[in-house]
Amino acid sequence: MTGQSKRPNIVFLFADDWGRYSSAYRQFENGSTVNQIVNTPNFDKVAAEGAIFTNAHVPVPSCTPCRSSILTGTYFWETGLGAILEGAQWDESIPTYPLILE
């Protein structure tokens, strides 16, 4: 493999409406929260070996427009697709990270 560039190994986990409920967040909290009783050992392992976000923001408080932003790296209104709902068709001319990384 000398002289060859390696392809990136990226794992991106995204769970709609999950919020910040994972035992990995216990260390960042004070007091009694749901994370004190929720145990997520597999997620905790991935977070410990990678990155965990403690101060993240979304461009819109609704999951489907957020997905279009995450896929493209742009604001959802720039895609012309405010929502990716059942039956909606993605515009294949819009570049997305999964296709770029493919």
Kinemage of the C-alpha trace (Angstrom):
@kinemage 1
@onewidth
@group {chain A} dominant
@subgroup {mainchain}
@vectorlist {calphas} color= white
{ca met a 1} P 0.000 0.000 0.000
{ca thr a 2} L 2.979 2.301 -0.214
{ca gly a 3} L 2.216 5.457 -2.133
{ca gln a 4} L -1.548 4.864 -2.050
{ca ser a 5} L -3.793 7.170 -0.100
{ca lys a 6} L -6.188 5.561 2.321
{ca arg a 7} L -9.872 6.299 2.096
{ca pro a 8} L -11.339 7.920 5.207
{ca asn a 9} L -13.080 5.672 7.704
{ca ile a 10} L -16.038 7.732 8.898
{ca val a 11} L -18.900 6.554 11.079
{ca phe a 12} L -21.607 9.149 11.609
{ca leu a 13} L -24.410 8.251 14.014
{ca phe a 14} L -27.573 10.294 13.899
{ca ala a 15} L -30.727 9.459 15.819
{ca asp a 16} L -33.817 11.594 15.292
{ca asp a 17} L -35.413 12.853 18.477
{ca trp a 18} L -32.907 11.026 20.659
{ca gly a 19} L -31.563 14.156 22.270
{ca arg a 20} L -28.704 13.900 24.705
{ca tyr a 21} L -29.764 10.695 26.418
{ca ser a 22} L -26.720 8.527 26.889
{ca ser a 23} L -24.668 7.496 29.878
{ca ala a 24} L -21.631 8.973 28.077
{ca tyr a 25} L -22.957 12.428 29.061
{ca arg a 26} L -23.030 11.714 32.822
{ca gln a 27} L -19.568 13.182 33.293
{ca phe a 28} L -20.732 16.557 31.932
{ca glu a 29} L -23.836 16.921 34.129
{ca asn a 30} L -24.586 18.039 37.639
{ca gly a 31} L -27.541 16.669 39.499
{ca ser a 32} L -30.120 14.077 38.674
{ca thr a 33} L -30.945 13.606 35.004
{ca val a 34} L -32.222 10.742 32.881
{ca asn a 35} L -28.599 10.007 31.945
{ca gln a 36} L -27.988 8.814 35.490
{ca ile a 37} L -30.287 5.829 34.861
{ca val a 38} L -29.844 5.302 31.095
{ca asn a 39} L -27.019 2.876 30.266
{ca thr a 40} L -25.656 2.923 26.722
{ca pro a 41} L -22.355 0.996 26.858
{ca asn a 42} L -21.943 0.578 23.105
{ca phe a 43} L -22.558 4.255 22.398
{ca asp a 44} L -20.253 5.164 25.301
{ca lys a 45} L -17.450 3.080 23.770
{ca val a 46} L -17.805 4.771 20.382
{ca ala a 47} L -17.894 8.204 22.055
{ca ala a 48} L -14.785 7.415 24.121
{ca glu a 49} L -12.860 6.417 20.988
{ca gly a 50} L -14.078 9.337 18.868
{ca ala a 51} L -15.824 12.601 19.652
{ca ile a 52} L -18.760 13.565 21.822
{ca phe a 53} L -20.497 16.880 21.339
{ca thr a 54} L -21.507 18.792 24.435
{ca asn a 55} L -22.485 22.036 22.714
{ca ala a 56} L -24.050 21.340 19.333
{ca his a 57} L -26.728 23.283 17.496
{ca val a 58} L -29.088 22.573 14.616
{ca pro a 59} L -30.229 24.955 11.866
{ca val a 60} L -33.928 24.246 12.416
{ca pro a 61} L -35.899 22.577 15.244
{ca ser a 62} L -37.375 19.882 13.037
{ca cys a 63} L -35.747 16.601 12.059
{ca thr a 64} L -36.438 16.398 8.321
{ca pro a 65} L -34.977 19.794 7.312
{ca cys a 66} L -32.008 19.023 9.583
{ca arg a 67} L -31.364 15.834 7.624
{ca ser a 68} L -31.114 17.802 4.374
{ca ser a 69} L -28.620 20.173 6.065
{ca ile a 70} L -26.541 17.300 7.417
{ca leu a 71} L -26.489 15.518 4.057
{ca thr a 72} L -25.388 18.620 2.141
{ca gly a 73} L -23.486 20.750 4.637
{ca thr a 74} L -25.687 23.713 3.719
{ca tyr a 75} L -28.713 25.408 5.221
{ca phe a 76} L -31.893 23.476 4.476
{ca trp a 77} L -33.462 26.307 2.472
{ca glu a 78} L -30.482 26.272 0.094
{ca thr a 79} L -31.420 22.761 -1.026
{ca gly a 80} L -34.940 23.800 -1.927
{ca leu a 81} L -36.075 20.786 0.078
{ca gly a 82} L -37.321 21.832 3.481
{ca ala a 83} L -38.274 18.274 4.288
{ca ile a 84} L -37.422 14.771 3.201
{ca leu a 85} L -40.738 13.116 3.863
{ca glu a 86} L -42.292 9.879 2.720
{ca gly a 87} L -42.719 10.064 -1.022
{ca ala a 88} L -40.412 13.073 -1.430
{ca gln a 89} L -37.725 12.793 -4.078
{ca trp a 90} L -34.181 14.021 -3.447
{ca asp a 91} L -32.758 16.225 -6.210
{ca glu a 92} L -29.770 14.148 -7.398
{ca ser a 93} L -28.032 17.306 -8.670
{ca ile a 94} L -27.554 18.461 -5.057
{ca pro a 95} L -24.185 17.161 -3.809
{ca thr a 96} L -24.325 15.213 -0.560
{ca tyr a 97} L -21.541 13.998 1.719
{ca pro a 98} L -22.365 10.296 1.254
{ca leu a 99} L -22.090 10.657 -2.537
{ca ile a 100} L -18.962 12.824 -2.353
{ca leu a 101} L -17.253 10.338 -0.024
{ca glu a 102} L -18.330 7.369 -2.130
